[in-house]
Amino acid sequence: MYTQQFFIEGLACASYLVGCEVRGVAAIVDPDLDVEKYLEAAGSQGMKITHIIETHLHADHVSGNTTLAARTGADIYIHEASAAEYTHNPLRDQEVIELGTVRIRVLHTPGHTPESVTLLLADTRRTAEPWLALTGDTLFVGDIGRPDLVGAEAGRGLAEDMYDSLFNRILPLDDSLMIYPGHGAGSLCGKFIRAMRSTSLGFERKYNPALAPRERTDFIDFAVSDLPEQPGSHKRIKALNRAGPQALGEVHDRPLTLQQALPSIQQGAVILDTREKEVYAKAHLPGSIHLEATPQLSNQIGFVVPTDASILLVLTQPSQYREVFYNLLRVGYDGVIGYLAESLETWTEMGLPTASGAVQDIEPKELNELMQMTHTAGSLFILDVREPWEFRRGHIPEAVLIPLGELSSHLGELDPEQPTAVICARGNRSQPAAAFLEQKGFRKVYNVLGGTNAWKKQGLELKLDSENKL
């Protein structure tokens, strides 16, 4: 048996190649849209991809199942409870897929979603006992899958399903079973997923707080509490994955001159500037949104740009196009019209204006000093974009809570003329929030580096709400 894990930074998604070297056949589990890597990996091992298996309908990224099927002719498999609308083979509990000498047994493990499955893999040349489990979004390293992504109202019912899946289906298996999950640290599909990308069932049984012995009702309360914000555009992504994403052809660069791009700009296309902050601050197109071309772009874009937007990219260099294109497409943004192939000097030569300045990064101690200076005048607004449970556990005095996912709907309540400092836990959420405020014309926006974690480490006070003292 041959296995290989593929990992996407930022979204922290894991997918897998499982193959039989004897028969030269392979399955891809939970593929993402960039399928070329699977074709290359299988080819390098002399294997043909014959099966595509989904552990569930994903809410945080668009699947590459239909694209991979179009490229290979492989069949797609997903549990019958998925209500998937594309051509597929419905999986059932305890079903066995024979992949040469590799045996894949399907365990229906609902909880993260109704259709979630765990795949038990055995190398029959050695033993019929399962060697490893691909747990999808059911069991993570140090965590479990959140139950609310199909709707908050269904969360408690799915948490009850999760209890049965974990304690009655997975935990009775042998401690030696290797666990390979669908996500790592940084994913929004869990609460506190750890950085290791694999584990063992015995280690998780001993050290995973979600697997501590609890009464069923206590487990349900644990599973639905203290959840992070939902991934941006998750409803659209879920719908795309249920319908079956349109198969993606070969990706080509789309360089656009200013003359070619101008009509789209005039019609309201979003200008997404992904250059370094220092370069952006010197000059950029008016109304641009600035998010740097990092792996976090996939997590950030959903909170600041509508999913149906046409998007014009501004890149540091053309070679970034493919990576940025996939970072957007993975989270349902299929409206990229291309990237600006000419410099901003050409823009000014056409008599068109540019803007300068950017969101200002600020250290916690600098913010504290600024707060002391402006306290009397009351001119500085502190915006905390974390979730309510995080806010209750400690926040900057005088901070106002508006979770990132709700910021756009509360924009009218904020004063764009008032200097605004945006903070979250570590800085990953404050950056897109600050970029959104800047794009909406806020006069002065600060992004607090390191968030409340850095604020606390620098010895500054956090206010605790009385109903949730540590």
PAVO-503795 format. One record per residue (C-alpha): residue in one letter; residue number from 1; x, y, z. Coordinates in Angstrom, 1 decimal. Example, Ala and Ser with C-alpha at 12.3 -4.5 7.8 and 13.67 -1.06 7.14 Angstrom:
% PAVO-503795
<nudo A 1 <12.3 -4.5 7.8>>
<nudo S 2 <13.7 -1.1 7.1>>
//
This chain:
% PAVO-503795
<nudo M 1 <0.0 0.0 0.0>>
<nudo Y 2 <1.2 3.5 -0.9>>
<nudo T 3 <-0.1 6.7 0.6>>
<nudo Q 4 <0.7 10.3 0.1>>
<nudo Q 5 <-0.7 13.4 1.9>>
<nudo F 6 <-1.2 16.7 0.1>>
<nudo F 7 <-1.6 19.8 2.2>>
<nudo I 8 <-2.8 23.3 1.3>>
<nudo E 9 <-1.4 26.0 3.6>>
<nudo G 10 <-3.9 28.7 4.7>>
<nudo L 11 <-7.0 26.6 4.3>>
<nudo A 12 <-5.1 23.8 6.0>>
<nudo C 13 <-6.8 21.2 3.8>>
<nudo A 14 <-5.4 17.7 3.5>>
<nudo S 15 <-6.1 15.3 0.6>>
<nudo Y 16 <-4.7 11.8 0.0>>
<nudo L 17 <-3.5 9.4 -2.6>>
<nudo V 18 <-4.0 5.8 -1.7>>
<nudo G 19 <-2.7 3.2 -4.1>>
<nudo C 20 <-1.8 -0.4 -4.7>>
<nudo E 21 <1.7 -0.8 -6.2>>
<nudo V 22 <1.0 -4.4 -7.3>>
<nudo R 23 <-2.0 -3.6 -9.5>>
<nudo G 24 <-1.0 0.0 -10.3>>
<nudo V 25 <-4.3 1.6 -9.3>>
<nudo A 26 <-5.0 4.5 -6.9>>
<nudo A 27 <-7.8 6.5 -5.2>>
<nudo I 28 <-7.7 10.2 -4.5>>
<nudo V 29 <-9.6 11.2 -1.3>>
<nudo D 30 <-11.0 14.7 -0.9>>
<nudo P 31 <-9.2 16.3 -4.0>>
<nudo D 32 <-8.9 20.0 -4.4>>
<nudo L 33 <-9.2 21.9 -7.6>>
<nudo D 34 <-5.5 21.8 -8.5>>
<nudo V 35 <-5.5 18.2 -9.7>>
<nudo E 36 <-2.2 18.3 -11.6>>
<nudo K 37 <-0.3 17.2 -8.4>>
<nudo Y 38 <-2.4 14.0 -8.1>>
<nudo L 39 <-1.8 13.1 -11.7>>
<nudo E 40 <2.0 13.7 -11.3>>
<nudo A 41 <2.1 11.7 -8.0>>
<nudo A 42 <0.2 8.8 -9.4>>
<nudo G 43 <2.2 8.7 -12.6>>
<nudo S 44 <5.5 8.8 -10.7>>
<nudo Q 45 <4.4 5.6 -8.8>>
<nudo G 46 <3.2 3.9 -12.0>>
<nudo M 47 <-0.5 4.1 -10.9>>
<nudo K 48 <-3.7 5.0 -12.6>>
<nudo I 49 <-6.3 6.9 -10.7>>
<nudo T 50 <-9.5 4.8 -10.8>>
<nudo H 51 <-11.4 6.1 -7.7>>
<nudo I 52 <-12.2 9.5 -6.3>>
<nudo I 53 <-13.7 9.4 -2.8>>
<nudo E 54 <-15.2 12.3 -0.8>>
<nudo T 55 <-15.4 12.0 3.0>>
<nudo H 56 <-18.2 14.6 2.9>>
<nudo L 57 <-19.5 17.7 1.1>>
<nudo H 58 <-16.9 20.4 2.0>>
<nudo A 59 <-17.9 23.8 3.2>>
<nudo D 60 <-14.5 25.5 3.2>>
<nudo H 61 <-13.2 24.7 -0.3>>
<nudo V 62 <-14.5 23.7 -3.7>>
<nudo S 63 <-13.8 20.1 -4.6>>
<nudo G 64 <-11.7 19.0 -7.6>>
<nudo N 65 <-13.7 15.7 -8.0>>
<nudo T 66 <-15.4 16.6 -11.3>>
<nudo T 67 <-12.2 18.0 -12.7>>
<nudo L 68 <-10.2 15.0 -11.7>>
<nudo A 69 <-12.9 12.6 -13.1>>
<nudo A 70 <-12.9 14.5 -16.4>>
<nudo R 71 <-9.1 14.1 -16.6>>
<nudo T 72 <-8.9 10.4 -15.6>>
<nudo G 73 <-12.3 8.8 -16.2>>
<nudo A 74 <-12.3 7.7 -12.5>>
<nudo D 75 <-15.6 7.2 -10.7>>
<nudo I 76 <-16.6 9.5 -7.8>>
<nudo Y 77 <-17.8 8.0 -4.5>>
<nudo I 78 <-19.7 9.9 -1.7>>
<nudo H 79 <-22.1 8.8 0.9>>
<nudo E 80 <-25.7 8.3 0.0>>
<nudo A 81 <-26.9 10.9 2.6>>
<nudo S 82 <-25.1 13.7 0.7>>
<nudo A 83 <-27.9 14.4 -1.8>>
<nudo A 84 <-25.1 15.0 -4.3>>
<nudo E 85 <-26.5 16.0 -7.7>>
<nudo Y 86 <-23.6 15.0 -9.9>>
<nudo T 87 <-22.9 11.6 -11.3>>
<nudo H 88 <-21.5 9.4 -8.4>>
<nudo N 89 <-21.5 6.1 -6.7>>
<nudo P 90 <-23.4 6.3 -3.4>>
<nudo L 91 <-21.4 4.9 -0.5>>
<nudo R 92 <-23.1 2.9 2.3>>
<nudo D 93 <-22.0 2.0 5.8>>
<nudo Q 94 <-19.6 -1.0 5.9>>
<nudo E 95 <-19.2 -1.0 2.2>>
<nudo V 96 <-15.8 -2.2 1.0>>
<nudo I 97 <-13.9 -0.9 -1.9>>
<nudo E 98 <-11.2 -3.2 -3.3>>
<nudo L 99 <-8.3 -1.3 -4.7>>
<nudo G 100 <-5.9 -4.0 -5.7>>
<nudo T 101 <-4.4 -5.3 -2.5>>
<nudo V 102 <-5.7 -2.3 -0.6>>
<nudo R 103 <-9.1 -2.7 1.1>>
<nudo I 104 <-11.1 0.4 2.0>>
<nudo R 105 <-14.0 -0.1 4.5>>
<nudo V 106 <-16.5 2.7 4.8>>
<nudo L 107 <-17.7 3.8 8.3>>
<nudo H 108 <-20.6 6.2 8.3>>
<nudo T 109 <-19.6 8.8 10.9>>
<nudo P 110 <-22.1 11.7 10.8>>
<nudo G 111 <-21.5 14.7 13.0>>
<nudo H 112 <-19.6 17.3 11.1>>
<nudo T 113 <-22.1 16.7 8.3>>
<nudo P 114 <-24.9 14.1 7.9>>
<nudo E 115 <-23.0 12.3 5.2>>
<nudo S 116 <-19.5 12.2 6.7>>
<nudo V 117 <-17.6 9.0 6.5>>
<nudo T 118 <-14.3 7.6 7.8>>
<nudo L 119 <-12.3 5.3 5.6>>
<nudo L 120 <-10.5 2.4 7.1>>
<nudo L 121 <-7.5 1.2 5.0>>
<nudo A 122 <-5.9 -2.2 5.2>>
<nudo D 123 <-3.0 -3.6 3.3>>
<nudo T 124 <-4.2 -7.2 2.7>>
<nudo R 125 <-0.7 -8.4 1.8>>
<nudo R 126 <0.0 -8.0 5.5>>
<nudo T 127 <-3.3 -8.2 7.4>>
<nudo A 128 <-7.0 -7.6 7.0>>
<nudo E 129 <-6.9 -5.4 10.0>>
<nudo P 130 <-7.1 -1.6 9.2>>
<nudo W 131 <-3.7 0.1 9.4>>
<nudo L 132 <-4.9 3.7 9.1>>
<nudo A 133 <-8.0 5.8 9.0>>
<nudo L 134 <-8.8 8.8 6.8>>
<nudo T 135 <-11.2 10.5 9.2>>
<nudo G 136 <-12.1 13.5 7.0>>
<nudo D 137 <-13.6 16.2 9.2>>
<nudo T 138 <-14.8 13.8 12.0>>
<nudo L 139 <-11.6 13.4 14.1>>
<nudo F 140 <-8.7 15.8 13.9>>
<nudo V 141 <-5.4 16.0 15.8>>
<nudo G 142 <-6.4 17.3 19.1>>
<nudo D 143 <-9.9 18.2 18.0>>
<nudo I 144 <-13.1 17.1 16.2>>
<nudo G 145 <-15.2 18.6 13.4>>
<nudo R 146 <-17.6 21.4 14.1>>
<nudo P 147 <-21.2 20.4 13.8>>
<nudo D 148 <-22.7 23.8 12.7>>
<nudo L 149 <-21.7 24.3 9.1>>
<nudo V 150 <-24.9 22.9 7.6>>
<nudo G 151 <-26.8 25.4 9.8>>
<nudo A 152 <-26.6 26.5 13.4>>
<nudo E 153 <-30.1 25.1 14.0>>
<nudo A 154 <-28.9 21.6 13.0>>
<nudo G 155 <-25.8 21.9 15.2>>
<nudo R 156 <-27.1 20.2 18.3>>
<nudo G 157 <-28.5 17.3 16.4>>
<nudo L 158 <-25.3 16.7 14.5>>
<nudo A 159 <-23.3 17.0 17.7>>
<nudo E 160 <-25.4 14.1 19.0>>
<nudo D 161 <-24.6 12.2 15.9>>
<nudo M 162 <-20.9 13.0 16.4>>
<nudo Y 163 <-21.1 11.5 19.9>>
<nudo D 164 <-22.2 8.2 18.5>>
<nudo S 165 <-19.7 8.3 15.7>>
<nudo L 166 <-16.7 9.0 18.0>>
<nudo F 167 <-17.6 6.9 21.0>>
<nudo N 168 <-19.5 4.0 19.4>>
<nudo R 169 <-17.8 3.7 16.0>>
<nudo I 170 <-14.2 5.1 16.1>>
<nudo L 171 <-13.0 4.7 19.7>>
<nudo P 172 <-13.7 1.0 19.9>>
<nudo L 173 <-11.0 0.5 17.2>>
<nudo D 174 <-7.4 -0.4 18.1>>
<nudo D 175 <-5.1 2.2 19.6>>
<nudo S 176 <-2.5 1.4 17.0>>
<nudo L 177 <-4.7 2.8 14.2>>
<nudo M 178 <-3.0 5.7 12.5>>
<nudo I 179 <-5.3 8.8 12.0>>
<nudo Y 180 <-4.9 11.0 8.9>>
<nudo P 181 <-7.5 13.9 9.1>>
<nudo G 182 <-8.9 16.2 6.5>>
<nudo H 183 <-7.5 19.4 8.1>>
<nudo G 184 <-4.6 20.7 10.1>>
<nudo A 185 <-4.0 23.8 12.2>>
<nudo G 186 <-5.5 26.9 10.8>>
<nudo S 187 <-8.7 25.4 9.4>>
<nudo L 188 <-12.0 26.9 10.4>>
<nudo C 189 <-13.6 23.4 10.4>>
<nudo G 190 <-12.6 22.8 14.0>>
<nudo K 191 <-11.8 24.8 17.2>>
<nudo F 192 <-8.3 24.0 18.2>>
<nudo I 193 <-6.7 21.7 15.6>>
<nudo R 194 <-3.1 21.0 16.4>>
<nudo A 195 <-0.2 21.4 14.0>>
<nudo M 196 <0.8 17.7 13.6>>
<nudo R 197 <-0.7 16.3 10.4>>
<nudo S 198 <-1.3 12.8 11.6>>
<nudo T 199 <-1.7 11.0 14.9>>
<nudo S 200 <-2.7 7.7 16.4>>
<nudo L 201 <-6.1 6.7 17.9>>
<nudo G 202 <-4.4 5.8 21.1>>
<nudo F 203 <-2.8 9.2 21.5>>
<nudo E 204 <-6.0 11.0 20.7>>
<nudo R 205 <-7.9 8.8 23.1>>
<nudo K 206 <-5.5 9.9 25.8>>
<nudo Y 207 <-4.9 13.6 25.0>>
<nudo N 208 <-7.7 14.9 22.8>>
<nudo P 209 <-10.0 17.0 25.0>>
<nudo A 210 <-13.0 16.3 22.8>>
<nudo L 211 <-12.7 12.6 23.5>>
<nudo A 212 <-12.7 12.9 27.3>>
<nudo P 213 <-15.4 10.8 29.0>>
<nudo R 214 <-18.6 12.8 29.1>>
<nudo E 215 <-22.3 12.3 29.4>>
<nudo R 216 <-24.0 12.7 26.0>>
<nudo T 217 <-25.6 16.1 26.9>>
<nudo D 218 <-22.3 17.4 28.2>>
<nudo F 219 <-20.6 16.4 25.0>>
<nudo I 220 <-23.2 18.2 22.9>>
<nudo D 221 <-22.7 21.4 24.9>>
<nudo F 222 <-19.0 21.1 24.4>>
<nudo A 223 <-19.3 20.5 20.7>>
<nudo V 224 <-21.5 23.5 19.9>>
<nudo S 225 <-19.7 26.0 22.2>>
<nudo D 226 <-16.8 28.3 21.5>>
<nudo L 227 <-16.9 27.8 17.8>>
<nudo P 228 <-14.8 30.0 15.5>>
<nudo E 229 <-16.4 32.1 12.8>>
<nudo Q 230 <-17.8 30.2 9.8>>
<nudo P 231 <-15.7 30.1 6.7>>
<nudo G 232 <-16.4 33.0 4.3>>
<nudo S 233 <-18.8 32.0 1.5>>
<nudo H 234 <-19.3 28.5 3.0>>
<nudo K 235 <-23.0 28.3 1.9>>
<nudo R 236 <-22.0 29.0 -1.7>>
<nudo I 237 <-19.1 26.5 -1.5>>
<nudo K 238 <-21.4 23.8 -0.1>>
<nudo A 239 <-24.0 24.4 -2.8>>
<nudo L 240 <-21.3 24.2 -5.5>>
<nudo N 241 <-20.0 20.9 -4.1>>
<nudo R 242 <-23.5 19.4 -3.9>>
<nudo A 243 <-24.3 20.4 -7.5>>
<nudo G 244 <-20.9 19.3 -8.7>>
<nudo P 245 <-18.3 22.0 -9.6>>
<nudo Q 246 <-17.8 22.7 -13.3>>
<nudo A 247 <-14.8 20.7 -14.5>>
<nudo L 248 <-11.9 23.0 -14.8>>
<nudo G 249 <-9.9 23.1 -18.0>>
<nudo E 250 <-6.3 24.1 -18.3>>
<nudo V 251 <-5.4 27.3 -16.5>>
<nudo H 252 <-3.9 30.0 -18.7>>
<nudo D 253 <-2.5 33.4 -17.7>>
<nudo R 254 <-4.9 36.3 -18.3>>
<nudo P 255 <-2.8 39.5 -18.7>>
<nudo L 256 <-4.9 42.6 -19.3>>
<nudo T 257 <-3.8 46.1 -20.4>>
<nudo L 258 <-5.3 49.0 -18.7>>
<nudo Q 259 <-7.4 49.7 -21.8>>
<nudo Q 260 <-8.7 46.1 -21.7>>
<nudo A 261 <-9.3 46.3 -17.9>>
<nudo L 262 <-10.9 49.7 -17.8>>
<nudo P 263 <-14.4 48.7 -18.9>>
<nudo S 264 <-14.6 46.0 -16.2>>
<nudo I 265 <-13.4 48.6 -13.6>>
<nudo Q 266 <-16.1 51.0 -14.7>>
<nudo Q 267 <-18.7 48.3 -14.4>>
<nudo G 268 <-17.8 47.6 -10.8>>
<nudo A 269 <-15.1 44.9 -10.9>>
<nudo V 270 <-13.3 44.5 -7.6>>
<nudo I 271 <-9.7 45.5 -7.8>>
<nudo L 272 <-7.8 43.0 -5.6>>
<nudo D 273 <-4.2 44.3 -5.0>>
<nudo T 274 <-2.0 41.5 -3.7>>
<nudo R 275 <1.3 43.3 -3.7>>
<nudo E 276 <3.4 43.9 -0.6>>
<nudo K 277 <2.0 46.6 1.7>>
<nudo E 278 <4.9 49.0 1.2>>
<nudo V 279 <4.5 49.0 -2.5>>
<nudo Y 280 <0.7 49.3 -2.2>>
<nudo A 281 <1.0 52.2 0.1>>
<nudo K 282 <3.1 54.2 -2.3>>
<nudo A 283 <0.4 54.0 -5.1>>
<nudo H 284 <-2.6 52.0 -5.9>>
<nudo L 285 <-5.8 52.2 -7.9>>
<nudo P 286 <-8.5 54.0 -6.1>>
<nudo G 287 <-11.0 51.7 -4.4>>
<nudo S 288 <-8.7 48.7 -4.3>>
<nudo I 289 <-8.9 46.1 -1.6>>
<nudo H 290 <-5.4 45.1 -0.3>>
<nudo L 291 <-4.8 41.5 0.7>>
<nudo E 292 <-1.3 40.2 0.2>>
<nudo A 293 <-0.7 37.0 -1.9>>
<nudo T 294 <-0.2 34.7 1.1>>
<nudo P 295 <-1.7 31.3 1.8>>
<nudo Q 296 <-4.2 33.1 4.1>>
<nudo L 297 <-5.8 34.8 1.1>>
<nudo S 298 <-8.3 31.9 0.8>>
<nudo N 299 <-9.5 32.4 4.4>>
<nudo Q 300 <-9.6 36.2 4.2>>
<nudo I 301 <-11.3 36.9 0.9>>
<nudo G 302 <-14.7 35.6 1.9>>
<nudo F 303 <-15.2 38.3 4.5>>
<nudo V 304 <-14.5 41.3 2.3>>
<nudo V 305 <-15.5 40.5 -1.3>>
<nudo P 306 <-18.9 39.2 -2.6>>
<nudo T 307 <-18.7 35.7 -4.1>>
<nudo D 308 <-20.3 36.8 -7.4>>
<nudo A 309 <-17.8 39.7 -8.0>>
<nudo S 310 <-15.7 40.1 -11.0>>
<nudo I 311 <-12.1 40.5 -9.8>>
<nudo L 312 <-9.1 42.2 -11.4>>
<nudo L 313 <-5.9 41.2 -9.8>>
<nudo V 314 <-2.8 43.4 -9.2>>
<nudo L 315 <0.2 41.2 -8.7>>
<nudo T 316 <3.8 41.7 -7.8>>
<nudo Q 317 <4.8 39.6 -10.7>>
<nudo P 318 <2.9 37.6 -13.3>>
<nudo S 319 <4.3 34.2 -12.1>>
<nudo Q 320 <2.0 34.6 -9.0>>
<nudo Y 321 <-1.2 34.4 -11.1>>
<nudo R 322 <-1.7 30.7 -11.0>>
<nudo E 323 <-1.3 30.5 -7.3>>
<nudo V 324 <-3.6 33.4 -6.5>>
<nudo F 325 <-6.1 32.2 -9.1>>
<nudo Y 326 <-6.4 28.8 -7.3>>
<nudo N 327 <-6.5 30.4 -3.9>>
<nudo L 328 <-9.6 32.3 -5.0>>
<nudo L 329 <-11.2 29.5 -7.0>>
<nudo R 330 <-10.8 27.0 -4.1>>
<nudo V 331 <-13.2 29.1 -2.0>>
<nudo G 332 <-15.8 29.7 -4.8>>
<nudo Y 333 <-14.4 32.9 -6.5>>
<nudo D 334 <-14.7 32.0 -10.2>>
<nudo G 335 <-15.0 35.6 -11.4>>
<nudo V 336 <-11.3 36.4 -11.9>>
<nudo I 337 <-11.1 38.3 -15.2>>
<nudo G 338 <-7.3 38.5 -15.2>>
<nudo Y 339 <-4.4 40.5 -13.9>>
<nudo L 340 <-3.1 44.0 -14.7>>
<nudo A 341 <-0.2 43.6 -17.0>>
<nudo E 342 <0.9 47.3 -17.0>>
<nudo S 343 <2.4 49.4 -14.3>>
<nudo L 344 <0.5 52.2 -12.5>>
<nudo E 345 <2.7 54.7 -14.3>>
<nudo T 346 <0.7 53.8 -17.5>>
<nudo W 347 <-2.5 54.5 -15.5>>
<nudo T 348 <-1.3 58.0 -14.5>>
<nudo E 349 <-0.1 58.7 -18.1>>
<nudo M 350 <-3.7 58.1 -19.2>>
<nudo G 351 <-4.7 61.0 -16.8>>
<nudo L 352 <-6.3 58.7 -14.3>>
<nudo P 353 <-5.8 59.2 -10.5>>
<nudo T 354 <-4.0 56.9 -8.1>>
<nudo A 355 <-4.3 56.7 -4.3>>
<nudo S 356 <-1.7 56.3 -1.6>>
<nudo G 357 <-1.5 55.2 1.9>>
<nudo A 358 <-2.7 52.0 3.5>>
<nudo V 359 <-3.8 50.4 6.7>>
<nudo Q 360 <-1.2 51.1 9.3>>
<nudo D 361 <0.1 48.1 11.3>>
<nudo I 362 <0.5 48.9 14.9>>
<nudo E 363 <2.0 47.0 17.8>>
<nudo P 364 <-0.1 46.5 21.0>>
<nudo K 365 <2.1 48.8 23.1>>
<nudo E 366 <1.8 51.5 20.4>>
<nudo L 367 <-1.9 51.1 20.4>>
<nudo N 368 <-2.0 51.4 24.2>>
<nudo E 369 <0.0 54.6 24.0>>
<nudo L 370 <-2.3 56.0 21.3>>
<nudo M 371 <-5.3 55.1 23.5>>
<nudo Q 372 <-3.9 57.0 26.4>>
<nudo M 373 <-3.3 60.0 24.1>>
<nudo T 374 <-6.8 60.0 22.7>>
<nudo H 375 <-8.7 58.9 25.8>>
<nudo T 376 <-9.8 62.4 26.7>>
<nudo A 377 <-10.9 63.3 23.2>>
<nudo G 378 <-12.5 59.8 22.7>>
<nudo S 379 <-11.5 59.9 19.1>>
<nudo L 380 <-10.1 56.3 18.7>>
<nudo F 381 <-12.5 53.5 18.1>>
<nudo I 382 <-11.4 49.9 19.0>>
<nudo L 383 <-13.1 47.3 16.9>>
<nudo D 384 <-12.8 43.6 18.0>>
<nudo V 385 <-13.7 41.2 15.2>>
<nudo R 386 <-13.4 37.9 17.1>>
<nudo E 387 <-16.3 35.7 18.1>>
<nudo P 388 <-18.4 36.5 21.3>>
<nudo W 389 <-16.9 33.6 23.3>>
<nudo E 390 <-13.4 34.9 22.6>>
<nudo F 391 <-14.4 38.4 23.5>>
<nudo R 392 <-15.9 37.3 26.8>>
<nudo R 393 <-12.6 35.7 27.8>>
<nudo G 394 <-10.6 38.9 27.5>>
<nudo H 395 <-10.7 42.1 25.5>>
<nudo I 396 <-9.1 45.5 25.3>>
<nudo P 397 <-10.9 47.9 27.6>>
<nudo E 398 <-13.4 50.0 25.6>>
<nudo A 399 <-13.3 47.6 22.6>>
<nudo V 400 <-16.6 47.1 20.7>>
<nudo L 401 <-17.3 43.6 19.4>>
<nudo I 402 <-18.5 43.0 15.8>>
<nudo P 403 <-17.5 39.5 14.6>>
<nudo L 404 <-15.8 39.5 11.3>>
<nudo G 405 <-18.6 37.6 9.5>>
<nudo E 406 <-21.0 40.4 10.6>>
<nudo L 407 <-18.9 43.4 9.8>>
<nudo S 408 <-20.4 44.2 6.4>>
<nudo S 409 <-24.0 44.2 7.8>>
<nudo H 410 <-23.0 46.6 10.6>>
<nudo L 411 <-20.9 49.0 8.5>>
<nudo G 412 <-23.5 51.7 8.7>>
<nudo E 413 <-23.2 51.9 12.4>>
<nudo L 414 <-19.5 52.9 12.2>>
<nudo D 415 <-18.1 56.4 11.6>>
<nudo P 416 <-15.6 56.4 8.7>>
<nudo E 417 <-14.2 59.7 9.9>>
<nudo Q 418 <-13.2 58.2 13.3>>
<nudo P 419 <-9.7 56.5 13.5>>
<nudo T 420 <-10.4 52.8 14.0>>
<nudo A 421 <-8.1 50.1 15.4>>
<nudo V 422 <-9.0 46.6 14.4>>
<nudo I 423 <-8.0 43.6 16.6>>
<nudo C 424 <-8.6 39.9 16.7>>
<nudo A 425 <-6.8 37.0 18.4>>
<nudo R 426 <-3.6 36.8 16.4>>
<nudo G 427 <-4.0 39.2 13.4>>
<nudo N 428 <-5.3 36.9 10.8>>
<nudo R 429 <-8.9 38.2 10.9>>
<nudo S 430 <-8.1 41.9 11.7>>
<nudo Q 431 <-6.1 42.2 8.4>>
<nudo P 432 <-9.1 41.5 6.1>>
<nudo A 433 <-11.4 43.5 8.3>>
<nudo A 434 <-9.0 46.5 8.2>>
<nudo A 435 <-8.7 46.1 4.4>>
<nudo F 436 <-12.4 46.1 4.1>>
<nudo L 437 <-12.8 49.3 6.1>>
<nudo E 438 <-10.1 51.0 4.1>>
<nudo Q 439 <-11.8 50.0 0.8>>
<nudo K 440 <-15.0 51.5 2.2>>
<nudo G 441 <-13.4 54.9 2.7>>
<nudo F 442 <-12.5 54.9 6.4>>
<nudo R 443 <-10.1 57.8 7.0>>
<nudo K 444 <-7.6 56.1 9.3>>
<nudo V 445 <-7.4 52.3 10.0>>
<nudo Y 446 <-4.9 50.5 12.2>>
<nudo N 447 <-4.3 46.7 12.2>>
<nudo V 448 <-3.1 45.5 15.6>>
<nudo L 449 <-0.3 43.1 15.0>>
<nudo G 450 <-0.5 39.8 17.0>>
<nudo G 451 <-4.0 40.6 18.3>>
<nudo T 452 <-5.0 40.1 21.9>>
<nudo N 453 <-2.5 37.3 22.3>>
<nudo A 454 <0.3 39.8 21.7>>
<nudo W 455 <-1.4 42.4 23.8>>
<nudo K 456 <-1.4 40.0 26.7>>
<nudo K 457 <2.2 38.9 26.1>>
<nudo Q 458 <3.3 42.5 26.2>>
<nudo G 459 <1.9 42.8 29.8>>
<nudo L 460 <-1.2 44.9 28.9>>
<nudo E 461 <-4.5 44.5 30.6>>
<nudo L 462 <-7.4 42.6 29.2>>
<nudo K 463 <-10.9 43.1 30.6>>
<nudo L 464 <-12.8 40.0 31.5>>
<nudo D 465 <-16.6 39.8 31.4>>
<nudo S 466 <-18.0 38.8 34.8>>
<nudo E 467 <-20.1 35.9 33.4>>
<nudo N 468 <-17.0 34.2 32.0>>
<nudo K 469 <-14.0 34.7 34.3>>
<nudo L 470 <-10.9 32.6 33.7>>
//
